Amino acid sequence: MLISTIAGAQKLMKVPDILEKNSEVLPVKLKGGFGFPKYEFEPYKIISGKSGWGTSTTTGNKQPFITRLFTKAEQETSKQKSNFTFADKSGDTAIVNVAVKTILNYSDDSKALIRSSGAAKEFEGGTSEYIASVKLNCDTNEWILRSYTSESPSRTLKADLDFSGSLTQGNRKIVFREVDTFEDGTKGVFGMPLGVVFIENGSPVAAVQYRGLVLKQQKQRFVWLLKQSDNCTRFLFATAAAALMARADQIGITLDDPANH
């Protein structure tokens, strides 16, 4: 009943049948104004968060002399750290420390040794790596959430981005599979991914939607948690979902925004 009620009011991404039939779907609210985003999806919420200072550098890539005659290759590297504390109403807490590294490559004809008319700066691909250390009070293991996105210069739509991600503590590994389709079969704007499904040993175990319709972006976030999962597992996946939402919102120079290219 809860799933059908939410689906009638909002636009949900397509999830595997096992999640659709056996999960609790939690709508996400974004609390607060400026600063680190504080997501809340009962009974879970970010209770505090801080974005550290970021750094950005631009360097020239090595290239043959003959190539430098007509274009100059540049690489922009940005690094940023942040952290947040996540909790639920039963007293479980998680400390999450995040590091993001983004590399964007460009060719700039205007800085070539031989300049041509109409010279311009062109995007030539890049990568973004997001790493989060997750420490739970209900689990003695440290979990590492990692996502990696790469993009080629020939890309025209978001669907062409190459994404991989996982959550592991060494013995267990949960991989992320992106979803770019709504329940009704339509796609997100520019083919952008809507969220990810968490998969362990081939079976879907959770999901998070961190994008939706453009004009209703703040009301289109949801988390799917299997009802039969134990409390600590649900809390782990809820924490990971919050980290992935923060990733989608907080990466300063990102491959996920067409406006950056």
C-alpha positions in Angstrom: 0.0 0.0 0.0 2.8 2.4 0.9 4.6 1.8 -2.4 1.4 2.4 -4.5 0.6 5.5 -2.5 4.0 7.0 -3.1 4.1 6.0 -6.7 0.8 7.8 -7.3 2.1 11.0 -5.9 5.7 10.9 -7.2 7.7 9.5 -10.1 9.8 6.5 -9.0 12.7 4.9 -10.9 12.4 1.3 -12.0 13.7 -1.2 -9.5 13.9 -5.0 -9.6 10.7 -6.9 -8.7 12.1 -8.2 -5.4 12.6 -4.6 -4.2 9.3 -3.4 -5.6 7.4 -6.2 -3.8 9.4 -6.6 -0.5 10.8 -3.1 0.3 9.8 -0.2 2.3 10.1 3.0 0.2 11.2 6.0 2.2 10.7 9.5 0.7 13.7 11.7 1.4 13.4 15.3 2.7 16.2 17.8 2.5 16.4 19.8 5.7 18.3 23.1 6.3 19.5 25.7 3.8 23.2 26.4 3.1 26.0 24.0 4.0 26.2 20.3 3.9 22.9 18.7 2.8 20.9 17.1 5.6 18.8 14.3 4.2 16.1 12.8 6.3 14.1 9.7 5.6 12.3 8.3 8.6 13.7 6.9 10.9 17.1 7.9 9.4 18.8 11.3 9.0 22.1 13.2 8.7 22.4 15.0 12.0 25.5 17.0 11.1 27.9 17.5 8.2 30.8 19.6 7.1 32.4 20.3 3.7 36.1 20.9 4.0 38.1 23.2 1.8 38.6 22.1 -1.7 41.7 22.6 -3.9 41.9 23.0 -7.7 45.0 23.0 -9.9 45.6 23.3 -13.7 48.6 21.8 -15.3 49.8 21.2 -18.8 49.8 17.6 -20.1 52.9 16.2 -21.7 52.5 16.1 -25.5 54.7 15.9 -28.6 56.1 19.2 -29.9 54.4 18.8 -33.2 51.0 18.6 -31.4 51.8 21.6 -29.2 52.1 23.7 -32.4 48.3 23.5 -32.9 46.8 22.9 -29.4 47.8 22.9 -25.8 46.6 20.1 -23.5 45.5 21.0 -20.0 44.4 19.1 -17.0 42.2 20.5 -14.2 42.4 18.5 -10.9 40.1 19.2 -8.0 40.1 17.6 -4.6 37.6 18.0 -1.8 36.9 16.4 1.6 33.8 16.3 3.7 32.2 14.3 6.6 28.9 13.7 8.1 27.2 11.9 11.0 24.2 9.7 10.3 21.8 8.3 12.8 18.4 6.6 13.4 15.9 6.8 16.1 17.0 3.6 17.7 20.4 5.0 18.6 22.5 3.6 15.7 25.1 6.1 14.4 27.6 6.2 11.6 30.6 8.5 10.9 31.3 9.0 7.2 34.5 10.6 5.9 34.5 11.5 2.2 37.2 12.3 -0.3 36.5 13.3 -3.9 39.0 13.7 -6.7 38.0 14.9 -10.2 40.2 15.2 -13.2 39.0 17.1 -16.3 41.1 17.2 -19.5 41.0 20.0 -22.1 42.6 21.0 -25.3 43.0 24.8 -25.8 43.8 26.0 -29.3 44.1 29.6 -28.1 47.3 28.6 -26.2 48.9 26.8 -29.0 52.2 27.9 -30.5 50.5 28.4 -33.8 47.0 29.8 -33.2 44.2 29.4 -35.6 41.1 31.6 -36.0 38.2 30.6 -33.9 40.4 28.8 -31.4 38.5 27.4 -28.4 38.9 25.3 -25.3 37.4 21.8 -25.8 36.6 19.2 -23.2 38.6 16.0 -23.8 37.2 13.6 -21.1 37.8 13.1 -17.5 37.3 11.0 -14.3 35.7 11.4 -10.9 36.5 9.2 -7.9 34.4 9.3 -4.7 35.6 7.4 -1.6 33.7 7.3 1.7 34.9 5.6 4.9 31.8 4.4 6.9 32.1 3.4 10.5 28.9 2.1 12.2 28.4 1.6 16.0 26.5 -1.6 15.2 29.3 -3.1 13.2 33.0 -3.5 14.1 34.1 -3.4 10.5 35.0 -0.3 8.5 33.1 -0.1 5.2 34.5 1.6 2.1 32.1 3.1 -0.4 33.7 3.8 -3.7 32.4 5.1 -7.0 34.3 5.9 -10.2 32.9 7.8 -13.2 34.8 8.3 -16.5 33.7 10.2 -19.6 35.1 10.3 -23.2 35.1 13.4 -25.3 32.7 11.9 -27.8 29.9 11.8 -25.2 26.7 13.6 -26.1 24.3 12.1 -23.6 24.6 11.2 -19.9 23.9 7.6 -20.7 27.4 7.4 -22.3 29.1 7.9 -18.9 31.0 4.9 -17.6 30.1 4.3 -13.9 31.2 1.7 -11.4 30.8 1.6 -7.7 30.8 -0.7 -4.6 30.5 -1.0 -0.9 32.8 -3.4 0.9 34.4 -4.3 4.3 36.7 -6.9 2.8 34.6 -10.1 3.2 31.3 -8.8 1.8 30.9 -6.7 -1.4 27.9 -4.9 -2.6 28.1 -3.4 -6.1 26.0 -0.5 -7.5 24.1 -0.7 -10.8 22.8 2.5 -12.2 19.2 3.0 -13.2 18.2 5.6 -15.9 14.5 4.6 -16.4 11.4 5.5 -14.5 8.7 3.0 -13.8 6.7 4.2 -16.8 9.6 3.5 -19.1 10.6 7.1 -19.7 14.2 8.3 -19.2 15.7 11.1 -17.1 16.7 14.4 -18.6 19.8 14.1 -20.9 19.8 10.4 -20.1 21.2 11.1 -16.7 21.1 8.2 -14.2 18.3 8.5 -11.6 20.0 6.4 -8.9 21.5 3.0 -8.2 20.5 -0.5 -7.1 22.6 -2.2 -4.5 23.4 -5.8 -5.4 25.0 -8.5 -3.2 25.7 -12.0 -4.5 23.6 -11.3 -7.6 20.5 -10.2 -5.6 19.1 -6.7 -5.2 19.2 -5.7 -1.6 18.5 -1.9 -1.6 18.3 1.1 -3.9 18.4 4.9 -3.8 17.0 7.4 -6.2 18.8 10.7 -6.1 17.5 12.4 -9.2 14.0 12.9 -10.7 12.1 15.4 -12.7 14.0 18.7 -13.1 11.3 20.9 -11.6 10.7 18.5 -8.7 14.2 17.5 -8.0 14.0 18.1 -4.2 10.9 15.9 -4.0 12.1 13.0 -6.2 14.6 11.2 -3.8 13.7 7.8 -2.4 15.4 4.9 -0.6 14.3 1.3 -0.9 15.2 -1.1 2.1 14.2 -4.7 2.2 11.8 -5.3 5.1 13.4 -8.6 6.1 16.9 -7.2 6.5 18.2 -6.9 10.0 18.4 -3.4 11.6 22.1 -3.0 11.2 22.0 -4.0 7.5 19.2 -1.6 6.9 21.2 1.1 8.7 24.3 0.4 6.6 22.4 0.7 3.3 20.6 3.8 4.5 24.0 5.4 5.3 25.3 4.4 1.9 22.2 5.9 0.3 22.8 9.2 2.1 26.5 9.2 0.9 25.4 8.6 -2.7 22.9 11.4 -2.5 25.6 13.7 -1.1 27.8 12.6 -4.0 25.2 13.6 -6.5 24.7 17.0 -4.8 28.1 17.9 -3.5 30.8 17.2 -6.1 32.0 20.6 -7.1 33.5 20.0 -10.6 31.5 17.0 -11.8 31.1 14.9 -14.8 27.4 14.6 -14.1 26.4 18.1 -15.3 26.2 18.9 -19.0 26.6 22.6 -18.2 30.2 22.0 -17.1 31.3 21.1 -20.7 
